[in-house]
């Protein structure tokens, strides 16, 4: 670690992963008070519940029905960012398989686990009302099945970990799920999409494979996308210098292609956010992100001691909403609201460290506000700690 007159020095390392390099130590600047700023038009007014409704929690009906339902929209409807074809929802009008036979009782944990293992385009037929399916085991993608795996909840389905387990898992390098290539860290399949779903009360605490994290969803390898989905009350380990992602943890995407997060909500109201050592919503190593028309609020990074852990501490506490580490990767945030997140160490909104200083970040037509960093952040970028190729580009955005 470098020495000098800095008031605070924190290093960042990465757990050793097959196909991933080890990061170098870095020196963040000392804490800087966030300047005053006005809210951008893209965001809801202060004092509201972030402009969002609660996750679907209605009591399921016992009457079977196949009536069409217009999915409730998550994310930031006023975001205005253009969504490219690769970031849009998958057409599920001709599913490979359906979970359920028209009643809530037919939509079971076992049915979800079996369908995910079988792969293909998966929809739900659980009746006309919102339904919560509490998993009794984690649904795991089998790497030989697919190559496309799509879970579409139609805006009515919540998958719950019951506060006890991770909800969804994909790992191309996990031999238990089958090896399909000789280069598991860089293969184009499975291609996993989750859309029109709510992921609630996932908990990966104690799951340390590949470094841990991913309270609701863990992905390593292949390709991954999130569209019109909500993530509420998810958890992962409370401490640790580099594990993270209370909602989502992603590693080793095919050819460095970005993970798209579109029209989605992480938290959304007090008491609904994710909580983890790092990355109260998203966490990654060496992975690029494109985040469009989404909302991140009330998420928290609760670890202590940063990365590597300061003496006498367990480490962690960075990236209240988003934690990104690695070398050459990019992050683009557009049409998105990031507010009321909190980091015990650095980056109340976003923690971004490109160890070889090649990574870049762009913030477009977005609002980042009220994201306190108790330890450190980059001067002039309230709520952000950034080390990369050059200062983040901000266009039509408010940071306060």
C-alpha positions in Angstrom: 0.0 0.0 0.0 1.2 3.5 -0.8 2.1 5.9 2.0 1.8 9.7 2.2 -0.2 12.4 3.8 -3.6 10.9 3.1 -5.9 11.0 6.1 -7.3 7.6 5.1 -5.8 4.6 3.2 -7.8 1.6 2.2 -6.6 -1.2 0.0 -8.8 -3.3 -2.3 -8.2 -6.9 -3.0 -10.1 -9.7 -4.7 -10.7 -13.2 -3.6 -8.7 -15.6 -5.8 -11.0 -17.0 -8.4 -10.2 -19.2 -11.4 -9.9 -17.0 -14.5 -9.8 -13.8 -12.4 -6.7 -11.8 -11.4 -5.8 -10.5 -8.0 -6.2 -6.8 -7.5 -3.7 -4.3 -6.2 -3.8 -2.0 -3.1 -5.3 1.4 -3.6 -5.4 4.7 -1.7 -8.7 6.5 -1.5 -8.8 10.2 -0.8 -10.0 11.5 2.6 -13.7 12.0 3.2 -15.2 15.0 1.5 -18.5 16.6 2.5 -21.1 16.3 -0.2 -22.0 19.6 -1.7 -25.6 20.9 -1.7 -27.6 20.2 -4.8 -31.2 20.2 -6.0 -33.0 17.1 -7.0 -33.3 16.4 -10.7 -36.6 16.1 -12.4 -36.0 12.4 -13.1 -36.4 11.6 -9.4 -39.4 11.6 -7.0 -39.7 14.4 -4.5 -38.2 14.0 -1.1 -40.5 12.7 1.6 -42.2 10.1 -0.8 -41.5 6.4 -0.8 -39.1 6.9 -3.7 -42.0 6.9 -6.1 -42.5 3.1 -5.8 -45.1 0.7 -4.6 -44.4 -2.3 -2.3 -43.4 -5.7 -3.7 -46.4 -7.9 -4.6 -47.7 -9.4 -1.4 -51.4 -9.9 -2.1 -53.1 -13.1 -0.9 -53.2 -15.6 -3.7 -56.7 -16.7 -5.0 -57.6 -20.3 -4.9 -59.6 -19.9 -8.1 -57.6 -21.0 -11.2 -57.5 -18.4 -14.0 -55.5 -17.7 -17.1 -56.8 -14.1 -17.5 -54.3 -11.7 -19.0 -52.6 -9.3 -16.5 -50.6 -6.3 -17.3 -47.4 -6.6 -15.4 -46.7 -3.8 -12.8 -43.7 -1.8 -13.9 -40.7 -1.6 -11.6 -37.8 0.8 -12.0 -37.9 4.5 -12.9 -40.7 5.0 -15.5 -39.5 8.5 -16.2 -35.9 7.5 -16.8 -35.9 8.0 -20.5 -32.8 6.0 -21.3 -33.1 4.1 -24.6 -32.9 0.3 -24.1 -31.0 -1.5 -26.8 -32.2 -4.9 -28.2 -29.8 -6.9 -26.0 -31.3 -5.2 -22.9 -34.9 -5.9 -23.6 -37.2 -8.5 -22.2 -37.2 -11.9 -23.9 -40.4 -13.0 -25.8 -42.0 -15.6 -23.6 -45.2 -16.0 -25.6 -44.2 -19.6 -26.5 -42.7 -21.0 -23.3 -40.7 -24.2 -23.1 -42.5 -25.0 -19.8 -44.9 -23.5 -17.3 -44.7 -23.6 -13.5 -48.2 -24.3 -12.1 -51.5 -25.4 -13.5 -53.6 -22.3 -12.7 -53.7 -22.3 -8.9 -51.4 -20.9 -6.3 -51.1 -24.4 -4.7 -49.6 -25.8 -7.9 -46.8 -23.3 -7.9 -44.4 -25.0 -5.5 -40.7 -24.7 -4.6 -40.2 -28.1 -6.1 -41.7 -27.0 -9.4 -39.5 -23.9 -9.6 -36.3 -25.9 -8.8 -37.2 -28.5 -11.4 -38.0 -26.0 -14.1 -34.8 -24.0 -13.6 -32.7 -27.2 -13.7 -34.5 -28.2 -17.0 -33.9 -24.8 -18.5 -35.6 -23.1 -21.5 -38.2 -20.3 -21.4 -40.1 -20.6 -18.1 -43.4 -18.9 -17.2 -45.8 -19.2 -14.3 -49.5 -20.2 -14.2 -50.4 -19.6 -10.6 -53.8 -18.0 -10.9 -54.9 -14.3 -11.4 -53.5 -12.8 -8.2 -50.0 -12.1 -6.9 -48.4 -15.2 -5.4 -45.3 -15.8 -3.3 -43.4 -19.0 -3.7 -41.0 -19.7 -0.8 -38.2 -21.9 -1.9 -37.1 -24.8 0.4 -33.9 -25.1 -1.7 -32.0 -22.9 -4.0 -33.0 -23.1 -7.7 -29.8 -24.0 -9.7 -29.2 -23.8 -13.4 -27.8 -26.9 -15.0 -25.1 -25.7 -17.4 -25.9 -28.2 -20.2 -29.6 -27.2 -20.3 -30.8 -24.2 -22.3 -28.7 -22.6 -23.7 -31.2 -20.0 -22.8 -32.9 -19.9 -19.3 -35.6 -17.4 -18.9 -37.7 -16.9 -15.7 -40.7 -14.6 -16.4 -43.1 -14.0 -13.5 -45.6 -12.0 -15.4 -45.5 -9.2 -12.8 -47.3 -11.4 -10.3 -44.8 -13.8 -8.9 -42.5 -13.3 -5.9 -39.7 -15.9 -5.3 -38.7 -15.9 -1.7 -35.7 -17.3 0.1 -37.7 -17.1 3.3 -34.8 -15.3 4.9 -32.9 -18.6 5.0 -31.4 -19.3 1.5 -30.2 -17.9 -1.8 -32.9 -18.0 -4.4 -31.2 -18.6 -7.8 -27.7 -19.8 -8.7 -25.8 -20.2 -12.0 -22.1 -21.2 -12.0 -20.5 -22.5 -15.2 -17.4 -23.5 -13.2 -19.3 -25.5 -10.6 -18.7 -29.1 -11.5 -21.8 -30.1 -9.6 -23.9 -28.3 -12.2 -21.9 -29.8 -15.1 -19.0 -28.6 -17.1 -19.8 -27.9 -20.7 -16.6 -26.4 -22.0 -12.9 -26.5 -21.2 -13.0 -22.7 -20.5 -15.8 -22.4 -17.9 -14.9 -18.8 -17.0 -15.5 -17.6 -20.6 -18.4 -19.4 -22.3 -21.5 -18.0 -23.9 -24.0 -20.2 -22.1 -26.2 -20.5 -20.1 -27.8 -17.2 -21.0 -29.9 -16.4 -17.9 -32.7 -13.7 -17.9 -35.0 -12.9 -15.0 -37.9 -10.6 -15.9 -41.2 -9.4 -14.4 -40.3 -11.0 -11.0 -39.8 -10.1 -7.4 -36.9 -11.6 -5.4 -37.5 -11.3 -1.7 -35.8 -12.3 1.5 -32.9 -14.2 -0.2 -30.0 -14.9 2.2 -26.6 -16.3 1.2 -25.0 -15.9 4.6 -22.4 -18.6 5.0 -22.3 -19.5 1.3 -18.6 -18.8 0.6 -18.2 -20.6 -2.8 -16.5 -18.3 -5.3 -16.1 -15.7 -2.6 -19.7 -15.6 -1.4 -22.4 -13.0 -1.8 -25.5 -12.9 -4.0 -28.2 -13.1 -1.5 -30.9 -13.4 -4.1 -29.0 -14.3 -7.3 -25.5 -15.6 -7.8 -24.1 -15.8 -11.3 -20.7 -16.9 -12.6 -20.1 -17.3 -16.3 -22.4 -17.3 -19.3 -24.5 -14.2 -19.7 -27.0 -12.5 -17.4 -29.8 -9.9 -17.7 -32.4 -8.4 -15.3 -35.6 -6.7 -16.7 -38.6 -5.2 -14.9 -37.8 -6.9 -11.6 -37.8 -6.0 -7.9 -35.3 -7.1 -5.2 -36.4 -6.5 -1.6 -35.0 -7.4 1.8 -32.2 -9.6 0.5 -29.1 -10.4 2.6 -25.6 -11.8 2.4 -22.7 -12.0 4.9 -22.4 -9.0 7.2 -18.6 -8.8 7.0 -15.8 -9.7 4.6 -13.4 -7.6 2.6 -14.7 -8.5 -0.9 -17.9 -10.5 -0.8 -21.0 -8.7 -1.7 -24.3 -8.3 -3.6 -27.2 -8.6 -1.2 -29.4 -8.8 -4.4 -27.1 -9.9 -7.2 -23.4 -11.0 -7.4 -21.9 -11.6 -10.9 -18.5 -12.9 -12.0 -16.8 -13.9 -15.3 -19.3 -12.9 -18.0 -18.7 -14.2 -21.6 -16.2 -12.0 -23.5 -16.6 -9.2 -21.0 -20.2 -8.5 -22.2 -22.1 -6.3 -19.8 -24.9 -7.3 -17.5 -28.0 -5.4 -18.3 -30.2 -4.2 -15.5 -33.3 -2.5 -17.0 -36.5 -1.0 -15.4 -35.8 -2.7 -12.1 -36.0 -1.7 -8.4 -33.6 -2.6 -5.6 -35.1 -1.7 -2.3 -37.6 1.1 -3.1 -38.7 2.0 0.4 -37.4 2.1 3.9 -37.0 -1.4 5.2 -37.1 -3.0 1.8 -33.4 -2.6 0.8 -30.6 -5.1 0.7 -27.9 -5.5 3.3 -24.5 -7.0 2.9 -20.8 -6.5 3.8 -20.3 -4.8 0.4 -22.8 -3.9 -2.4 -26.2 -3.6 -0.8 -27.7 -4.3 -4.2 -25.1 -5.3 -6.8 -21.6 -6.6 -6.6 -19.1 -7.9 -9.1 -15.5 -8.5 -9.9 -14.2 -7.8 -13.4 -17.8 -7.4 -14.8 -19.3 -4.5 -16.8 -22.8 -3.2 -16.1 -25.4 -1.2 -18.1 -28.0 0.0 -15.6 -31.0 1.7 -17.3 -34.2 3.3 -16.0 -33.8 1.7 -12.6 -34.1 2.6 -8.9 -31.7 1.8 -6.0 -32.7 3.0 -2.6 -32.4 2.0 1.1 -29.6 -0.5 0.5 -26.6 -0.7 2.7 -23.0 -1.9 2.9 -22.5 -2.8 6.6 -19.1 -4.4 6.8 -16.2 -2.8 8.7 -12.6 -2.3 7.8 -12.7 -1.9 3.9 -10.5 -4.1 1.7 -8.0 -5.5 2.6 -9.4 -5.4 6.1 -7.7 -2.9 8.4 -6.0 -4.5 11.4 -8.5 -5.8 14.0 -11.5 -5.6 11.6 -13.3 -8.2 9.5 -13.3 -6.0 6.4 -16.0 -4.7 4.1 -18.4 -1.8 4.2 -18.2 -0.3 0.7 -20.7 0.3 -2.1 -24.1 1.0 -0.4 -25.9 0.2 -3.7 -23.2 -0.9 -6.2 -19.8 -2.5 -5.6 -17.5 -3.0 -8.6 -13.9 -4.3 -8.5 -11.5 -5.7 -11.0 -9.4 -4.4 -13.9 -10.8 -3.5 -17.3 -14.5 -3.1 -16.9 -17.1 -0.4 -17.5 -20.2 0.9 -15.7 -23.0 2.9 -17.4 -25.8 4.3 -15.3 -28.6 6.0 -17.3 -32.1 7.2 -16.4 -31.6 5.9 -12.9 -32.3 7.0 -9.4 -29.8 6.1 -6.7 -30.8 7.5 -3.3 -30.9 6.9 0.4 -28.3 4.2 0.3 -25.5 4.0 2.8 -21.9 2.6 3.1 -20.2 2.2 6.4 -16.9 2.7 4.7 -16.7 4.0 1.1 -19.1 4.8 -1.7 -22.6 5.2 -0.3 -24.0 4.9 -3.8 -21.2 3.4 -5.9 -17.8 1.9 -5.1 -15.7 1.5 -8.4 -12.1 0.3 -8.3 -10.3 -0.6 -11.5 -7.0 -1.8 -10.2 -5.1 -1.3 -13.5 -6.8 2.1 -13.9 -8.4 1.1 -17.3 -12.0 1.0 -16.2 -14.5 3.8 -17.0 -17.9 4.9 -15.6 -20.6 7.1 -17.2 -23.6 8.6 -15.5 -26.4 9.9 -17.8 -29.7 11.6 -17.0 -29.6 10.2 -13.5 -30.1 11.3 -9.9 -27.7 10.3 -7.1 -28.6 11.9 -3.8 -28.5 11.3 -0.1 -26.0 8.3 -0.2 -23.7 8.9 2.7 -20.3 7.3 2.9 -19.1 7.1 6.5 -15.5 6.5 5.7 -14.4 7.9 2.3 -15.5 9.0 -1.2 -13.9 10.8 -4.1 -13.8 14.6 -3.8 -16.5 16.3 -5.9 -18.4 13.0 -6.4 -20.8 12.7 -3.4 -21.7 9.1 -2.7 -19.1 7.7 -5.1 -15.6 6.3 -4.6 -13.9 6.0 -7.9 -10.5 4.8 -9.2 -10.3 4.3 -12.9 -8.9 5.5 -16.3 -10.3 9.0 -15.9 -12.9 10.9 -13.8 -16.5 9.5 -14.4 -18.4 11.2 -17.2 -21.6 12.8 -15.9 -24.2 14.1 -18.4 -27.6 15.7 -17.4 -27.3 14.2 -13.9 -27.5 15.5 -10.3 -25.1 14.2 -7.7 -25.8 15.5 -4.2 
